[in-house]
Amino acid sequence: MPQRTATIGSSVGLHARPAALFVQAATATGLAVTIAKSGGTPVDARSLLTVMSLGAVNGDKVVLEAEGENAQAKLDELATLLETDLDAA
């Protein structure tokens, strides 16, 4: 299963607006995407509540996984989104 590691770039981490933008993008991939803090249990990246429950803060590393057509390219796009300061967007 393709994986991609990203570092959270938003100053408030994956809370409120940054989490919502990420969940929308993960859902738009059409794939079952999971996200986990390094060493943590993966959760559904298409669920706002589970993404926010990770408690990922600025600078935390997260691991994304997905399987399906163009999974690696879609994970790269999601990782780029996570590494952006979405609070400034």
C-alpha positions as CSV (number, residue, x, y, z in Angstrom):
1,M,0.0,0.0,0.0
2,P,1.5,3.4,-1.0
3,Q,2.6,5.6,1.9
4,R,3.7,9.2,2.2
5,T,5.0,11.0,5.3
6,A,4.3,14.7,5.8
7,T,5.0,17.3,8.4
8,I,2.1,19.4,9.6
9,G,2.6,23.0,8.4
10,S,-0.4,24.8,9.9
11,S,0.4,26.8,12.9
12,V,-2.6,25.5,14.8
13,G,-2.1,21.9,13.6
14,L,-5.0,19.8,12.2
15,H,-7.8,21.7,14.0
16,A,-10.9,23.4,12.6
17,R,-10.3,24.9,9.2
18,P,-7.0,23.1,8.3
19,A,-8.6,19.8,9.2
20,A,-11.7,20.5,7.2
21,L,-9.7,21.5,4.1
22,F,-7.6,18.3,4.4
23,V,-10.7,16.1,4.9
24,Q,-12.4,17.6,1.8
25,A,-9.3,16.9,-0.3
26,A,-8.9,13.4,1.1
27,T,-12.6,12.7,0.3
28,A,-12.2,14.1,-3.2
29,T,-9.5,11.5,-4.1
30,G,-12.1,8.8,-4.2
31,L,-9.8,6.6,-2.3
32,A,-9.9,5.1,1.2
33,V,-7.2,7.3,2.7
34,T,-5.8,6.9,6.3
35,I,-3.7,9.2,8.4
36,A,-1.7,8.5,11.5
37,K,0.8,10.3,13.7
38,S,4.2,8.6,13.5
39,G,3.8,5.3,15.4
40,G,0.1,5.8,16.0
41,T,-3.0,4.0,14.8
42,P,-4.3,5.0,11.4
43,V,-7.7,6.7,11.2
44,D,-10.0,7.5,8.3
45,A,-8.8,10.7,6.6
46,R,-12.2,11.4,5.2
47,S,-13.7,11.9,8.7
48,L,-13.3,15.4,10.3
49,L,-13.8,14.0,13.8
50,T,-11.2,11.3,13.5
51,V,-8.7,13.6,11.9
52,M,-9.1,16.2,14.7
53,S,-8.9,13.5,17.3
54,L,-5.3,12.8,16.2
55,G,-4.2,15.9,18.0
56,A,-1.6,16.6,15.3
57,V,0.1,19.9,15.9
58,N,2.5,22.1,13.9
59,G,5.7,20.1,13.2
60,D,4.2,16.6,13.9
61,K,4.9,14.0,11.3
62,V,2.0,12.0,9.9
63,V,1.8,9.0,7.7
64,L,-0.8,8.9,4.9
65,E,-1.8,5.6,3.2
66,A,-4.1,4.8,0.3
67,E,-4.7,2.1,-2.2
68,G,-6.1,2.4,-5.7
69,E,-5.5,4.1,-9.0
70,N,-3.0,6.9,-8.8
71,A,-2.7,6.5,-5.0
72,Q,0.9,7.7,-4.8
73,A,0.2,10.9,-6.8
74,K,-2.9,11.6,-4.7
75,L,-1.0,11.0,-1.5
76,D,1.7,13.4,-2.7
77,E,-1.0,16.1,-3.3
78,L,-2.4,15.5,0.2
79,A,1.0,15.7,1.8
80,T,1.7,19.0,0.0
81,L,-1.6,20.3,1.4
82,L,-0.7,19.2,5.0
83,E,2.8,20.8,4.7
84,T,1.2,24.2,3.8
85,D,0.2,26.7,6.5
86,L,-3.6,26.4,5.8
87,D,-4.3,29.0,8.5
88,A,-2.7,31.6,6.2
89,A,-4.6,30.4,3.1
